[in-house]
Amino acid sequence: MVKVVIADRMGKGQNVAKGVEAAEGTAVVVPGMGADMRLGDVMQEENADLGISFCGSGGAGALTAANKYGYPERHGMRSIDEGVTAINDGKIVLGFGFLDQEELGKRIVETYLKKYGSQ
Protein backbone atom coordinates (compact mmCIF):
# COMPACT_ATOMS: atom_id res chain seq x y z
CA MET A 1 0.00 0.00 0.00
CA VAL A 2 1.32 3.43 -0.94
CA LYS A 3 1.17 6.03 1.82
CA VAL A 4 0.99 9.64 0.63
CA VAL A 5 1.30 12.70 2.85
CA ILE A 6 -0.55 15.74 1.47
CA ALA A 7 0.35 19.17 2.83
CA ASP A 8 -1.33 22.34 1.56
CA ARG A 9 -0.37 25.88 2.57
CA MET A 10 -4.06 26.70 3.05
CA GLY A 11 -4.90 23.50 4.97
CA LYS A 12 -6.63 21.80 2.03
CA GLY A 13 -5.77 18.62 0.15
CA GLN A 14 -8.96 16.62 0.70
CA ASN A 15 -9.65 16.20 -3.03
CA VAL A 16 -6.18 14.81 -3.70
CA ALA A 17 -6.70 12.47 -0.74
CA LYS A 18 -9.87 11.12 -2.37
CA GLY A 19 -7.87 10.32 -5.50
CA VAL A 20 -5.12 8.61 -3.49
CA GLU A 21 -7.74 6.45 -1.79
CA ALA A 22 -9.52 5.73 -5.10
CA ALA A 23 -6.21 4.28 -6.32
CA GLU A 24 -6.08 2.17 -3.14
CA GLY A 25 -3.41 4.26 -1.45
CA THR A 26 -3.45 5.67 2.06
CA ALA A 27 -3.70 9.45 2.37
CA VAL A 28 -2.51 11.50 5.33
CA VAL A 29 -3.64 15.13 5.09
CA VAL A 30 -1.60 17.49 7.25
CA PRO A 31 -4.08 19.86 8.94
CA GLY A 32 -3.90 23.61 9.34
CA MET A 33 -2.51 26.68 7.68
CA GLY A 34 1.13 26.38 6.62
CA ALA A 35 0.89 22.59 6.53
CA ASP A 36 3.25 22.46 3.53
CA MET A 37 6.16 23.44 5.77
CA ARG A 38 5.59 20.30 7.89
CA LEU A 39 5.53 17.87 4.93
CA GLY A 40 8.92 16.26 5.56
CA ASP A 41 8.32 15.92 9.30
CA VAL A 42 4.99 14.14 8.75
CA MET A 43 6.49 11.93 6.02
CA GLN A 44 9.11 10.83 8.56
CA GLU A 45 6.53 10.25 11.32
CA GLU A 46 4.25 8.26 9.00
CA ASN A 47 7.04 6.42 7.15
CA ALA A 48 5.37 7.63 3.94
CA ASP A 49 6.26 6.63 0.39
CA LEU A 50 5.36 9.96 -1.20
CA GLY A 51 4.74 13.57 -0.24
CA ILE A 52 2.74 16.21 -2.08
CA SER A 53 3.08 19.88 -1.19
CA PHE A 54 0.86 22.72 -2.37
CA CYS A 55 1.52 26.44 -2.14
CA GLY A 56 1.42 29.44 -4.42
CA SER A 57 4.94 28.90 -5.76
CA GLY A 58 4.79 25.12 -5.61
CA GLY A 59 8.12 24.89 -3.89
CA ALA A 60 8.38 25.79 -0.22
CA GLY A 61 7.22 22.56 1.39
CA ALA A 62 8.94 20.31 -1.14
CA LEU A 63 12.25 22.15 -0.80
CA THR A 64 12.02 22.12 3.00
CA ALA A 65 11.40 18.34 3.02
CA ALA A 66 14.30 17.78 0.63
CA ASN A 67 16.70 20.01 2.56
CA LYS A 68 15.81 18.59 5.97
CA TYR A 69 15.53 14.89 5.10
CA GLY A 70 17.22 14.47 1.70
CA TYR A 71 14.10 13.39 -0.16
CA PRO A 72 14.42 13.60 -3.95
CA GLU A 73 12.02 16.35 -4.98
CA ARG A 74 10.67 18.33 -7.88
CA HIS A 75 8.90 21.61 -7.32
CA GLY A 76 7.20 24.39 -9.25
CA MET A 77 4.87 21.97 -11.00
CA ARG A 78 1.53 23.14 -12.37
CA SER A 79 0.07 20.02 -13.99
CA ILE A 80 -0.71 16.40 -13.22
CA ASP A 81 1.48 15.26 -16.12
CA GLU A 82 4.48 17.03 -14.57
CA GLY A 83 3.85 15.07 -11.37
CA VAL A 84 3.66 11.78 -13.28
CA THR A 85 6.97 12.59 -14.99
CA ALA A 86 8.56 13.44 -11.62
CA ILE A 87 7.54 10.04 -10.18
CA ASN A 88 8.97 8.31 -13.26
CA ASP A 89 12.19 10.30 -12.73
CA GLY A 90 12.48 8.93 -9.18
CA LYS A 91 11.17 11.90 -7.19
CA ILE A 92 9.13 11.17 -4.06
CA VAL A 93 8.36 14.71 -2.90
CA LEU A 94 6.27 16.71 -5.34
CA GLY A 95 5.71 20.46 -5.07
CA PHE A 96 2.72 21.94 -6.90
CA GLY A 97 0.97 25.25 -7.15
CA PHE A 98 -2.54 24.93 -5.78
CA LEU A 99 -3.92 21.85 -7.55
CA ASP A 100 -6.23 20.06 -5.11
CA GLN A 101 -7.76 17.68 -7.66
CA GLU A 102 -8.84 14.09 -7.19
CA GLU A 103 -7.25 13.09 -10.51
CA LEU A 104 -3.84 14.22 -9.25
CA GLY A 105 -3.90 11.86 -6.27
CA LYS A 106 -5.17 8.98 -8.36
CA ARG A 107 -2.61 9.32 -11.15
CA ILE A 108 0.31 9.86 -8.80
CA VAL A 109 -0.46 6.63 -6.90
CA GLU A 110 -1.10 4.69 -10.12
CA THR A 111 2.22 5.89 -11.53
CA TYR A 112 4.08 5.03 -8.33
CA LEU A 113 2.58 1.53 -8.29
CA LYS A 114 3.43 1.01 -11.95
CA LYS A 115 7.04 2.05 -11.34
CA TYR A 116 7.70 0.41 -7.95
CA GLY A 117 4.91 -2.14 -7.43
CA SER A 118 2.86 -2.43 -4.26
CA GLN A 119 5.88 -3.37 -2.07
Residue pairs with C-beta under 8 A, 6 or more apart in sequence:
1 24
1 25
1 26
1 118
2 20
2 23
2 25
2 26
2 49
2 50
2 109
2 112
2 113
2 118
3 25
3 26
3 28
3 46
3 47
3 48
3 49
3 50
4 20
4 25
4 26
4 27
4 28
4 48
4 49
4 50
4 51
4 52
4 105
4 108
4 109
5 28
5 30
5 39
5 42
5 43
5 46
5 48
5 50
5 51
5 52
6 13
6 16
6 17
6 20
6 27
6 28
6 29
6 30
6 51
6 52
6 54
6 105
7 13
7 29
7 30
7 35
7 36
7 37
7 38
7 39
7 42
7 51
7 52
7 53
7 54
7 61
8 29
8 30
8 35
8 36
8 53
8 54
8 55
8 98
8 100
9 33
9 34
9 35
9 36
9 54
9 55
9 56
9 60
9 61
9 98
10 33
10 54
10 98
11 31
11 32
11 33
11 35
12 54
12 98
12 100
13 29
13 30
13 35
13 52
13 54
13 100
14 29
14 100
15 100
15 101
15 102
15 105
16 27
16 52
16 99
16 100
16 101
16 102
16 104
16 105
17 27
17 29
17 105
18 27
18 102
18 105
19 101
19 102
19 103
19 104
19 105
19 106
19 107
19 108
19 109
20 26
20 27
20 105
20 106
20 108
20 109
21 27
21 105
22 102
22 105
22 106
23 105
23 106
23 107
23 109
23 110
23 113
24 109
25 105
25 109
25 112
27 105
28 42
28 46
28 48
29 35
30 36
30 38
30 39
30 42
35 61
36 53
36 54
36 55
36 60
36 61
36 64
37 60
37 61
37 64
38 61
39 51
39 52
39 53
39 61
39 62
39 64
39 65
39 93
40 51
40 61
40 64
40 65
40 66
40 68
40 69
40 71
40 93
41 68
42 48
42 51
43 51
43 65
43 69
43 71
43 93
44 69
49 92
49 112
49 119
50 87
50 92
50 93
50 94
50 108
50 109
50 112
51 61
51 62
51 65
51 71
51 92
51 93
51 94
52 83
52 93
52 94
52 96
52 104
52 105
52 108
53 59
53 60
53 61
53 62
53 65
53 75
53 93
53 94
53 95
53 96
54 61
54 95
54 96
54 97
54 98
54 99
54 100
55 61
55 95
55 97
55 98
56 97
56 98
57 75
57 76
57 97
58 75
58 76
58 77
58 78
58 95
58 96
58 97
59 75
59 76
59 95
60 95
61 95
62 73
62 74
62 75
62 93
62 94
62 95
63 73
63 75
63 95
65 71
65 73
65 93
66 72
66 73
66 93
71 92
71 93
72 90
72 91
72 92
72 93
73 91
73 92
73 93
73 94
73 95
74 82
74 86
74 89
74 91
74 93
74 94
74 95
75 94
75 95
76 95
76 97
77 83
77 86
77 94
77 95
77 96
77 97
77 99
78 96
78 97
78 99
79 99
80 99
80 101
80 103
80 104
80 107
80 108
83 94
83 96
83 104
83 107
83 108
83 111
84 107
84 108
84 111
86 94
87 94
87 108
87 111
87 112
87 115
88 111
88 115
94 108
96 104
